[in-house]
Amino acid sequence: MTTSINRLLIANRGEIARRIMRSCRALGIETVAVYSDADADAAFVQDADVSVALGGNTPAESYLRVDAILDAAARTSADAVHPGYGFLAENAAFAKAVTNAGLLFVGPTPEVIEIMGSKLESKKRMADAGVPLLPSAELTGLTGGALTDAATSVGYPLLIKASAGGGGRGMRIVPTEAELVEAVTGAAREAESAFGDGTIYAERYVSPSRHVEVQIFGDQQGRVVHFHERECSIQRRHQKIIEEAPSASLDDSTRAALHDAAVKAGEAIGYTNAGTVEFLLAPAVEGRPAEFFFLEVNTRLQVEHPVTEAILGVDLVDLQLSVAVGGSVPAQDSIGPVNGHAVEARLYAEDPTAEFRPSTGVVHHFDVPGEVRLDTAMDTAGEISQFYDPMMAKVIAHGPDRVTATRRLASALASATIDGIATNRELLVRTLRHPEYLDQGDSAFLERNDPANLGRPLVEGELLDLHAAAAALAVQADNREADPHTATVASGFRNVATVPQRRLLTLGDDELNVDYRLRAGDLVSLGVSGRTLDTPQLHDATATRVDFSVAGVRRQFDVRVQPDLVSVQGQHGSVAFGRPPRFTEPGDVLEAGSTVATMPGTVVAVNVAVGDMVEAGDVLLVMEAMKMELAVAASAAGRVATVAIEPGQSVDAGTVLVVVEDPDGA
């Protein structure tokens, strides 16, 4: 057995690869990165001591290729492999292939991964260990009456889940029997696509509930300990977006019972290295105490591990590496005490106002200020690819108590600069400041509170007008700096100071016209889209900073002017305005009734054929992008005139998918 690790290959990418590298540097361990073509210029590749190209762009072409990863390990003389999370992290065959190649696998044994990789098998093991379970039934291969009988035995509402996976993939809530068949079909298809295993099962759906998990560690001497719990109840599409430690929803007796159950679960399967035992917590009702039920064991490091590190002062990756070479876990009574509270938010490249549609493209500038830990795949800029999960970063705040930690995190996110793409930043900030969340919140938070409302811009109303005005004035100054002979800050493109100026900006689908007049270096008038700003006064304007007053209140804005956008950072947040071209180039006109791809992706199902009649809202096709299925619906009733795509086809943003013509053929 390897007694030390000298060179570690990280079979993953992005944020988690960089996180593992940080611990390795502190331990003096060299690191090897593997990367796809899409990630050739990514920060984690630059951070590694050496790196090896896997080729391809999609996970199947790169990060899921066991042969290519083992070849990279051999070529770089690596002696150990860390799988991170996602991709092959919970793949028993991969863990076995690593050990068969004479390498050390930083994680549990292949046998344990295999047992826990099947959620159905894991439930049997937990039942034998006396860990509380929810009613469940396997559904794979069942049809007709057998399917409905199995679902009825579980009880509605129920939750369909993929046996081989997690992260919300393959999950469907089924309120009644009427939705059962469609949900089973969709869940099985997504599970097969995501995990290569379409096995699904049904589990009783409890709502409202809380999602609480316990961090466990086992060593090769048979000892299993816990590192306290984390609450992960705030989720979208069954995927966590805000996590915290410790849980604020547990009383002392329930907490002790939860920790004990997690350790028993680990002992029952001979667990080694880092793992997480996840539980569903049903709140106390009418005098009945709170109950918890086993959900699954994640046989890997979790995305949310930083909150545990923050409250306990530990490095869980360091401990993973130590246990992998035969080191012991610490004694249970030496873990702790808990120091304060920590909260983590997952910053995703997605738009909550458009049903969490993933965003792709270039992030021109990225910065999160404040007293926070930032785990991210990028530095000050980067690109969000269509091929991988849309998580950009994890932002973690620690404080002496929950209120302080939450306030610090919300403030840092509100002050963040993210130029170029839509994110869930606004939703995170409003959630962290929401009275329901501050009163602990639960898994139904985003069912009760409209994500589109929570995700609207932080800067709106009069504040938005002020930011738009600052953007326009900075562009004027930028023009002056580019050509000082033809423009001044007071006149822009004209030399007549009394002539009104107009600057067109965009924000999403909206257009903003900033109208202003300057004389002798000061603002005579200022308005945004017909709204007059009272008694404006200009103090200074450059391409990077604008200082002006409205109605006697003075504000300063930091600005970044780029060819296609202007980012404005004020006291209450940042706004990135688009800069439309001054002159529109002739272009192709789409055929009436065309449905186009709003982002790059892969077509996984086509539901219509030429000649079919459809109603508005009917699903025409299903696409997959950034590990998420997106249903593309008809915007109006009509007859399908063209189907321009087929299952398995990759498409770019703007590609015509389906054309639906007027029912009368007009």
Secondary structure by P-SEA (a helix, b strand, c coil): ccccccbbbcccccaaaaaaaaaaaaacbbbbbbbccccccccccccccbbbbbcccccccccccaaaaaaaaaaacccccccccccccccaaaaaaaaaaccccccccaaaaaaaccaaaaaaaaaaacccccbbbbcccccaaaaaaaaaaacccbbbbbccccccccbbbbccccccaaaaaaaaaaaaaaccccccccccccccbbbbbbbbbbcccbbbbbcbbbbccccccccccccccccccccaaaaaaaaaaaaaaaaaaccccbbbbbbbbbcccccccbbbbbccccccccccaaaaaaaccccaaaaaaaaaaccccccccccccccbbbbbbbbcccccccccccccccccbbbbbcccccccccccbbbbbcccccccbbbbbbcccaaaaaaaaaaaaaaccccccccaaaaaaaaaacccccccccccccccccccccccccccaaaaaaaaaaaaaaaaaaaaaaccccccccccccccccbbbbbbbbcccbbbbbbbccccccccccccccccccccccccccccccccccccbbbbbbbbbcccbbbbbcccbbbbbbbccccccbbbbcccbbbbbcccccccccccccccccccccccbbbbcccbbbbbbbcccccccccccccccccccccccbbbcccccc
